[in-house]
Amino acid sequence: MKCESWLILSPLVIALCLWMVGAQTRTLWLDEFHSYYHSSSESWSGVLERARADNHPPLSFLLLRGSRSLFGDGHLALRFPSLLAGLIQLIIGVRFVRSRLGFKTGLAVGLIFALSSYTLMIVTEARMYALMSLCVIGVAVALVKVVEEGRGLVSLALFSLAGLHTHYDFIFYLAVTGGVLLVLCFKPLHRHAALRGIGVLSLVGVLFAPWASYGLMHQLEHGLPPGSTHTHIYALAESIGHMYFINVGLGGDLIRIAAICGVVLAGVLMIRGVMILRKRDQHLLYLCLAFGIVVPLLVFIVAHIYPRAAHNWRYVAGSALPVFVLAAAGGMSKPRIFLVLLAALLLCLSSLTLSNALSRGREDSRSAVDFILDAVDEKDTVLLAPTMVPGGHRTSLPWDYYSGRTGREEKLDGEDLLLSLDSRKINLQGTLFFMERGHSIGKLKYLKQRFDLQETNSFGSDLRVHQFRLR
């Protein structure tokens, strides 16, 4: 028993090591700078106003502002709320599965969660998805307690309210929860508990009304485009595979092969898990299918009907742990061949996640800024493709953040740091450095017409620095 107590901590230790390395190593990317911008307001009410101009509720930005006030603006400080949410989710998930399916399956779920590159991405970003995922698992566990034990109403209310103020796609999880409770109303054994649960969700809706009237209604009118357009049918299946393996391109060809094999292994184990849970724990099976499979399908369908809703694997982060439960249940079943398959899956997961944790990410702004500052002199010009933040503001946030942390930004005259391609402002005498994210085709074409392209350096798959000189 004592050995089990120590072993069950191993996923937490592994996760903490991987996530801390990833949070410190991985460079902030565009969406994280959006969060940085929102949380930079001088007042709490200003954070609400900036969130209102975006497409998201305000809770994650408020927590980020609190983290920055306590710990500063370093990578770990900015990502602390997500890291904490990931650790809490891991603890809740392992304890819940252990209580339902035993120590071995709880351990397996924890290891999959800790070793998933998707989980690494979610919990090491200064965004809202780790918090939303925690709220989903909190609601799922509370739902089971309400139905089976007649308790958990307070947890259901708190996690539901927090989730609604974290990300709007949480509404899909809450809709499924409400649907489950409505079905249970027709079963005499669970009718009383289900009615109490519906009452709690109704109260949550009332408490969400202030933000809905102040923020959501305004956001529906301002016409800001969605953050994602992944609405092809393959994106639906891809979203499930991405819960195990994401950012495969950062690992190289061998890692890509391991990821493909791992997705096949995960699929086999999930199918086996469905078969096992049908016999061992049907309530848990229905919960995993509803939250892990039905919700991504609903998000996909609604995004087709109403494109503004959008579909992205980040938006269904709450489905990851339910999907992992299916694979863990399958891996811990007999015959032992499924345990071998589970071990192979964990090996594939660890190879990609370790390479992701050590990587600078897809947009290595830190290295790009260092590269420019090492090469630039007083005759050179630095041109930045502007980082657009909600509200239509043009900023140079990646440059400002990383150049300020090097202490070398004084090498540049502020007038040389341009945010547009106004030819009247470009008085090129030395080298022009143009840093962009791959979405500046028109601007790049314009520069190539005026100047000679000397060199292009990539910093991750999505960030480049071009060097131009006069013809």
C-alpha positions in Angstrom: 0.0 0.0 0.0 2.8 2.4 0.9 4.5 1.6 -2.5 1.3 2.4 -4.3 1.1 5.8 -2.5 4.5 6.7 -3.8 3.9 5.3 -7.3 0.7 7.3 -7.7 2.8 10.4 -7.3 5.0 9.5 -10.3 2.8 11.2 -12.9 2.8 14.4 -10.9 6.6 14.4 -10.6 7.0 13.6 -14.3 4.5 16.3 -15.3 6.0 18.9 -13.1 9.5 18.3 -14.5 8.4 18.3 -18.1 6.0 21.3 -17.7 8.5 23.4 -15.8 11.1 22.8 -18.5 8.6 23.5 -21.3 7.2 26.7 -19.6 10.7 28.1 -19.2 12.1 27.0 -22.6 9.2 27.6 -25.0 9.0 31.1 -26.4 5.8 33.1 -26.1 3.8 33.0 -29.3 1.2 35.3 -30.8 -1.9 34.3 -28.7 0.1 34.5 -25.5 1.0 38.1 -26.4 -2.7 38.7 -26.7 -3.1 37.5 -23.1 -0.1 39.6 -22.1 -1.7 42.7 -23.7 -5.0 42.2 -21.9 -3.4 41.6 -18.5 -1.2 44.7 -18.9 -4.1 47.1 -18.2 -3.4 49.4 -15.3 -6.7 48.5 -13.6 -8.9 45.4 -13.1 -11.7 47.1 -14.9 -9.3 47.8 -17.8 -8.7 44.1 -18.1 -12.5 43.6 -18.4 -12.7 46.3 -21.1 -9.9 44.7 -23.1 -11.4 41.3 -22.8 -14.7 42.8 -24.0 -12.9 43.8 -27.2 -11.7 40.3 -27.7 -13.6 37.0 -28.4 -13.1 35.5 -24.9 -14.4 35.8 -21.3 -12.2 37.6 -18.8 -11.3 35.1 -16.0 -8.0 33.9 -17.5 -6.8 37.5 -18.1 -7.7 38.5 -14.6 -5.8 35.5 -13.1 -2.8 36.4 -15.4 -2.8 40.0 -14.1 -2.8 38.6 -10.6 0.1 36.3 -11.4 2.1 39.1 -12.9 1.5 41.4 -9.9 2.9 38.6 -7.6 5.6 37.0 -9.7 6.6 39.5 -12.4 6.7 39.1 -16.2 8.9 36.1 -16.8 7.9 33.0 -18.6 7.0 31.0 -15.5 5.1 33.9 -14.0 3.0 34.4 -17.2 2.3 30.6 -17.4 1.8 30.0 -13.7 -2.0 30.0 -13.8 -2.0 27.3 -16.6 0.6 25.2 -14.8 -1.4 25.3 -11.6 -4.6 24.4 -13.4 -2.9 21.5 -15.1 -1.5 20.1 -11.8 -4.8 20.4 -10.1 -6.6 18.7 -13.0 -4.0 15.8 -12.9 -4.6 15.3 -9.2 -8.4 15.4 -9.5 -8.4 13.1 -12.5 -6.0 10.4 -11.1 -7.9 10.3 -7.7 -11.3 10.0 -9.5 -10.2 7.3 -11.9 -8.4 5.4 -9.1 -11.6 5.4 -7.0 -13.6 4.0 -9.9 -11.2 1.6 -11.7 -8.4 1.0 -9.2 -4.8 2.0 -8.7 -3.3 0.7 -11.9 -5.7 2.4 -14.2 -5.5 5.6 -12.2 -1.7 5.5 -12.6 -2.0 4.8 -16.3 -4.3 7.8 -16.8 -1.9 10.0 -14.9 1.1 8.9 -17.0 -0.8 9.5 -20.3 -1.8 12.9 -19.1 1.7 13.8 -18.0 3.4 12.5 -21.2 1.0 14.0 -23.8 2.5 16.7 -25.9 -1.0 18.2 -26.1 -1.2 18.5 -22.4 2.3 20.0 -22.4 1.2 22.6 -24.9 -2.0 23.5 -23.0 -0.4 23.9 -19.6 2.7 25.8 -20.7 0.8 28.6 -22.5 -0.3 31.8 -21.0 -3.8 31.1 -22.3 -7.2 30.0 -20.9 -7.3 26.4 -22.1 -5.8 24.6 -19.1 -8.2 26.4 -16.8 -11.2 25.5 -19.0 -10.0 21.9 -19.1 -9.8 21.9 -15.3 -13.3 23.3 -15.1 -14.6 20.5 -17.4 -13.1 17.8 -15.2 -14.4 19.5 -12.1 -17.9 19.5 -13.6 -17.6 15.8 -14.7 -16.5 14.6 -11.3 -19.2 16.8 -9.6 -21.9 15.4 -11.9 -21.0 11.9 -10.9 -21.2 12.8 -7.2 -24.5 14.6 -7.7 -26.1 11.6 -9.5 -24.6 8.7 -7.4 -24.1 10.2 -4.0 -26.5 13.2 -3.8 -23.6 15.6 -3.1 -21.2 17.8 -5.1 -23.7 20.6 -5.9 -21.3 23.4 -4.7 -18.5 22.0 -6.8 -20.8 21.8 -9.8 -21.8 25.4 -9.4 -18.3 26.8 -8.9 -16.6 24.9 -11.7 -19.5 25.7 -14.1 -19.4 29.4 -13.3 -15.6 29.5 -13.6 -15.7 27.6 -16.9 -18.3 30.0 -18.4 -16.0 32.9 -17.6 -13.0 31.2 -19.0 -13.9 30.1 -22.6 -17.2 30.1 -24.5 -16.8 26.6 -25.8 -17.3 25.5 -22.2 -21.0 26.0 -23.0 -20.9 22.8 -25.0 -19.7 20.8 -22.0 -22.4 22.4 -19.9 -25.0 21.6 -22.5 -24.0 18.0 -22.4 -24.1 18.0 -18.6 -27.6 19.5 -18.7 -28.7 16.9 -21.3 -27.5 14.1 -19.0 -29.4 15.5 -16.1 -32.5 15.9 -18.2 -32.4 12.3 -19.3 -31.9 11.2 -15.6 -35.1 13.1 -14.7 -37.0 10.3 -16.3 -35.4 7.7 -14.1 -37.1 7.6 -10.7 -33.9 6.5 -8.9 -32.0 9.6 -10.0 -34.8 12.1 -10.5 -34.4 14.1 -7.3 -30.6 14.5 -7.7 -31.0 15.4 -11.4 -33.5 18.1 -10.6 -31.2 19.6 -8.0 -28.4 19.6 -10.6 -30.6 21.3 -13.1 -31.5 23.9 -10.5 -27.8 24.6 -9.9 -27.1 25.0 -13.6 -30.0 27.4 -13.8 -28.5 29.5 -11.0 -25.1 29.4 -12.8 -26.8 30.8 -15.9 -28.3 33.7 -13.8 -24.9 34.5 -12.3 -23.3 34.5 -15.8 -25.9 37.0 -17.0 -23.9 40.2 -16.0 -20.9 39.3 -18.1 -23.2 38.0 -20.9 -24.9 41.3 -21.1 -21.8 43.5 -20.7 -19.2 41.4 -22.6 -20.7 38.6 -24.7 -23.4 40.7 -26.4 -20.8 43.3 -27.4 -18.5 40.6 -28.7 -21.2 39.1 -30.9 -21.6 42.5 -32.5 -18.0 43.8 -33.0 -17.3 41.3 -35.8 -13.8 40.2 -34.7 -13.0 37.1 -36.8 -12.7 33.7 -35.0 -9.3 32.6 -33.9 -9.5 29.4 -36.0 -11.0 28.0 -39.2 -10.4 24.3 -38.8 -13.7 23.1 -40.1 -12.7 20.4 -42.6 -13.9 16.9 -41.7 -10.4 15.6 -41.2 -9.9 18.3 -38.5 -12.5 16.5 -36.3 -10.6 13.2 -36.3 -7.3 15.2 -36.1 -8.5 16.9 -32.9 -8.8 13.5 -31.1 -5.3 12.4 -32.3 -3.9 15.8 -31.3 -4.9 15.1 -27.7 -2.1 12.5 -27.6 0.4 14.0 -30.2 0.6 17.6 -31.3 3.5 19.7 -32.8 4.9 16.6 -34.3 6.9 18.7 -36.8 9.1 20.0 -33.9 10.5 16.5 -33.4 11.8 15.4 -36.8 11.1 12.3 -39.0 11.7 9.6 -36.4 9.3 11.4 -33.9 6.8 11.7 -36.7 6.8 7.9 -37.3 6.5 7.4 -33.5 3.5 9.7 -33.4 1.7 7.9 -36.2 2.3 4.6 -34.5 1.1 6.1 -31.2 -2.1 7.4 -32.7 -2.9 3.8 -34.0 -2.0 2.4 -30.5 -4.3 5.0 -28.8 -7.1 4.1 -31.1 -6.9 0.4 -30.4 -6.7 1.0 -26.6 -9.6 3.4 -26.7 -11.8 0.8 -28.5 -10.7 -1.8 -26.0 -11.4 0.6 -23.1 -15.0 1.1 -24.4 -15.5 -2.6 -24.3 -14.1 -2.9 -20.7 -16.1 0.0 -19.3 -19.3 -1.4 -20.7 -18.9 -4.2 -18.2 -17.1 -2.5 -15.3 -18.5 1.1 -15.1 -21.2 2.2 -17.5 -21.6 5.6 -15.8 -17.9 6.4 -16.4 -18.2 5.1 -20.0 -21.1 7.4 -20.8 -19.2 10.3 -19.1 -16.1 9.7 -21.2 -18.0 9.4 -24.4 -20.1 12.4 -23.7 -17.3 14.7 -22.8 -14.5 13.1 -24.9 -16.3 12.4 -28.2 -19.7 14.1 -28.3 -18.5 17.5 -27.3 -15.8 17.8 -30.0 -18.4 16.6 -32.5 -20.9 19.3 -31.3 -18.2 22.0 -31.6 -17.4 20.8 -35.1 -21.0 20.8 -36.2 -21.8 24.3 -34.7 -18.7 25.7 -36.3 -20.0 24.6 -39.7 -23.4 26.1 -39.1 -22.1 29.3 -37.4 -18.5 29.9 -38.6 -17.9 32.6 -35.9 -18.0 29.8 -33.3 -14.9 28.2 -34.9 -13.3 24.8 -34.3 -9.8 24.1 -32.9 -8.3 21.3 -30.9 -7.4 23.8 -28.2 -11.1 24.6 -27.8 -11.9 21.1 -26.7 -9.1 20.7 -24.2 -11.6 19.4 -21.7 -12.0 16.3 -23.7 -8.4 15.1 -23.3 -8.6 13.5 -19.9 -11.9 11.6 -20.7 -10.2 10.3 -23.9 -7.2 9.2 -21.9 -9.4 7.3 -19.4 -10.6 5.1 -22.3 -7.1 4.3 -23.4 -5.9 3.6 -19.8 -8.9 1.3 -19.2 -8.1 -0.6 -22.4 -4.4 -0.8 -21.5 -5.0 -2.3 -18.1 -7.3 -5.0 -19.3 -6.5 -8.6 -20.1 -4.8 -10.2 -22.0 -1.4 -8.7 -21.3 -0.9 -7.7 -24.9 -2.9 -4.5 -24.1 -0.5 -3.7 -21.4 2.3 -4.0 -23.9 0.5 -1.7 -26.3 0.0 0.8 -23.4 3.7 0.7 -22.7 4.5 1.3 -26.3 2.0 4.3 -26.4 3.7 5.8 -23.3 7.1 5.4 -25.0 5.8 7.2 -28.2 4.3 10.0 -26.1 7.4 10.6 -24.1 9.6 10.9 -27.2 7.6 13.7 -28.7 6.8 15.5 -25.4 10.5 15.6 -24.4 11.4 17.1 -27.8 8.6 19.6 -27.5 9.6 20.6 -23.9 13.2 21.3 -25.1 12.1 23.2 -28.2 11.7 26.9 -28.4 8.4 26.4 -30.1 6.9 27.4 -33.5 7.6 31.1 -33.1 11.0 31.6 -31.5 10.8 35.4 -31.0 13.4 35.3 -28.3 16.1 33.9 -30.7 15.0 36.2 -33.5 15.3 39.3 -31.4 18.7 38.2 -30.1 19.8 37.5 -33.7 18.8 41.0 -34.8 20.3 42.8 -31.8 23.6 40.9 -32.3 23.8 42.1 -35.9 22.2 45.5 -36.0 24.2 48.8 -35.9 23.3 52.5 -36.0 22.9 52.5 -39.8 20.5 49.6 -39.9 16.7 49.6 -39.8 14.5 47.1 -38.1 11.0 46.5 -39.6 8.4 44.5 -37.8 5.2 43.0 -39.2 2.8 44.4 -36.6 1.2 42.1 -34.0 -2.5 42.9 -34.1 -4.3 42.7 -30.8 -8.1 42.8 -30.3 -9.5 46.3 -30.7 -7.5 46.9 -33.9 -4.3 48.1 -32.2 -1.0 47.5 -33.9 1.8 46.6 -31.5 5.4 45.3 -31.5 4.8 43.1 -28.4 7.2 40.2 -29.2 10.0 42.7 -29.9 9.2 44.9 -26.9 9.1 41.9 -24.5 12.3 40.2 -25.5 14.4 43.2 -26.4 13.5 44.7 -23.1 14.7 41.6 -21.3 18.1 41.6 -23.0 19.0 45.1 -21.9 20.3 45.9 -25.4 17.3 47.7 -26.9 19.2 51.0 -26.6 21.1 50.0 -29.7 18.1 51.1 -31.8 16.7 54.6 -32.3 13.0 54.4 -31.6 12.2 56.0 -35.0 14.0 53.1 -36.8 11.5 50.5 -35.4 8.8 50.7 -38.0 5.4 49.1 -37.9 4.3 49.8 -41.5 5.7 49.7 -45.0 5.4 53.4 -45.7 8.2 54.0 -48.2 8.6 57.6 -47.1 9.7 56.4 -43.7 12.3 53.9 -44.9 15.7 55.7 -45.3 17.9 52.6 -45.8 21.6 53.1 -45.4 22.8 49.8 -44.0 20.8 46.6 -43.6 17.0 46.3 -43.2 15.9 43.5 -40.9 12.3 42.4 -41.4 10.8 40.1 -38.8 7.5 38.5 -39.7 5.3 35.4 -39.0 4.8 34.2 -42.5 1.5 36.1 -43.1 3.2 39.2 -44.8 3.3 38.1 -48.4 2.3 41.5 -49.7 4.8 43.3 -47.6 7.6 40.9 -48.4 6.9 41.3 -52.1 7.0 45.1 -51.8 10.4 44.9 -50.1 11.8 42.5 -52.7 10.9 45.0 -55.4 12.8 47.8 -53.7 15.8 46.0 -52.1 18.0 43.0 -52.6 17.2 40.1 -50.3 20.5 39.0 -48.8 19.5 36.3 -46.4 16.4 34.7 -44.6 16.7 32.9 -41.3 13.9 30.8 -39.7 13.2 30.8 -36.0 10.8 28.0 -35.6 8.4 27.0 -38.4 6.3 30.2 -38.2 8.8 33.1 -37.7 11.4 34.5 -40.1 13.9 37.3 -40.3 14.8 38.7 -43.7 17.8 40.8 -44.4 17.7 43.4 -47.2 20.2 45.9 -48.6 20.0 48.6 -51.3 20.5 47.5 -54.9 
